[in-house]
Amino acid sequence: IVTDGFGGYAGLNKIFREHQVLNKEKEEYARGEYHTNTIEGFWTLLKRGIYGQYHKVSLRHLQSYLNEFTFKYNNRGNNQVFNFLINKMATAS
């Protein structure tokens, strides 16, 4: 687990032996192979999508929003994603 210094993460080292805390206040954005760039990129995509596309979300449908943006993030470099989606729709029963 790699986190920033947010207080809500305190104590994770008791559960996860390899908990790494990056101190962004001291401009520590990476330590060797440890960084938070990937998850921060995902949160940025999610927040922009909610604010720009949906404007708000309901708790009832939160998992569906997360599933959608997880798919988008995981396929952001896939040039064939449109074809993939069309094929999925065509074969769905």
C-alpha positions in Angstrom: 0.0 0.0 0.0 1.4 3.4 -1.0 -0.4 6.5 0.4 0.3 10.2 0.9 0.4 11.7 4.4 -3.4 12.0 4.8 -4.3 11.3 8.5 -7.0 8.8 7.5 -4.3 6.4 6.5 -2.6 6.3 9.9 -2.3 2.8 11.2 -2.3 1.0 7.9 1.2 -0.1 8.7 -0.3 -2.3 11.4 -2.3 -4.2 8.8 -0.1 -3.9 5.7 3.6 -4.6 6.5 4.8 -2.8 3.4 2.8 0.5 3.8 4.8 3.3 2.3 3.9 6.9 3.1 5.0 9.6 0.7 5.4 13.1 2.2 4.1 15.4 -0.5 4.4 18.5 1.7 8.2 17.9 1.4 7.8 17.3 -2.4 8.3 13.5 -2.1 6.2 12.2 -5.0 8.1 8.9 -5.4 10.4 6.7 -3.4 12.1 4.2 -5.6 9.4 2.1 -7.3 6.7 3.5 -5.0 4.5 6.3 -6.2 0.8 7.4 -6.2 0.7 8.6 -9.8 -1.6 5.8 -11.1 -4.3 6.2 -8.4 -4.1 10.0 -8.6 -4.7 9.8 -12.4 -7.7 7.6 -11.8 -9.2 10.0 -9.2 -8.7 12.9 -11.6 -10.5 11.1 -14.4 -13.3 10.1 -12.0 -13.8 13.6 -10.5 -13.7 15.3 -13.9 -16.2 12.8 -15.2 -18.6 13.3 -12.3 -18.4 17.1 -12.3 -18.4 17.4 -16.1 -20.7 14.6 -17.2 -23.0 13.7 -14.3 -22.7 16.7 -11.9 -23.5 14.5 -8.9 -23.9 10.9 -8.1 -26.2 8.9 -5.8 -25.0 6.3 -3.3 -27.4 3.9 -4.9 -25.6 4.0 -8.3 -22.1 4.7 -7.0 -20.7 1.3 -7.9 -21.9 1.7 -11.5 -20.2 5.0 -11.8 -17.0 3.5 -10.4 -17.3 0.6 -12.8 -17.7 2.9 -15.8 -14.7 5.0 -14.9 -12.5 2.0 -14.0 -13.3 0.6 -17.5 -12.5 4.0 -19.1 -9.2 4.3 -17.2 -8.1 0.8 -17.9 -8.8 1.2 -21.6 -7.5 4.8 -22.0 -4.8 3.7 -24.4 -6.8 1.1 -26.3 -7.5 2.3 -29.8 -9.9 -0.6 -30.4 -12.1 0.1 -27.3 -15.1 1.2 -29.5 -14.9 -2.0 -31.5 -14.7 -4.0 -28.2 -17.8 -2.3 -26.8 -19.8 -2.9 -30.1 -18.8 -6.6 -30.1 -19.8 -6.9 -26.4 -23.2 -5.3 -27.2 -23.7 -7.5 -30.2 -23.0 -10.8 -28.3 -24.9 -9.8 -25.2 -28.1 -11.9 -24.5 
